Amino acid sequence: MENGTDLVFSRKFWTLANSFGINTNLLETNLINLGVVLSLLVYFGKGVLSNLLKNRRLTILNTIRDADERYKEATDKLKQAIIRLQQAKIKADDIRINGLSQMEREKQDLIDAADGDSKRLEDSKNATIRFEKQRAIEQVRQQVSCLALERALETLKNRLNSELHLRMIDHNIGLLKAMESTVE
């Protein structure tokens, strides 16, 4: 039995083969061989295949866990972003309200300042009017006084004669003497 052909043609092999039976149909023989090979693969490869499937299963589970963790992180970040957005909206509303109230205060301040300026101008106008009125009254008084004095002088000139003139001089001299005696 030096090579494989001697084994096939030996008598022991044929008796062994007869117990199994030899199938000369090539199509059926290939199916049987395929079944035997698959059976051997399943028997011997079952451990390898199951390890591969376990590893694949663990990889899928880890991927699912990672995806779930990333989903939770993304959800948390989304919630935080929503909270920050709401806070930003509130702050924007506060800024807008503060801006509007500041604008109203400044508007009221401008109105008050304009009212104050208007009152000061009115007071200044009234003071100027009073001053001009008093000046006009004073001018009228001076003119009236001048006219009254002119009339009085004219009346005195017309009525004043030498006798009235002497009596006035004597009267004024008497007043001066009386003043002198009270002073001494």
Order of alpha helices (4+ residues) and beta strands (2+ residues): alpha-alpha-alpha-alpha
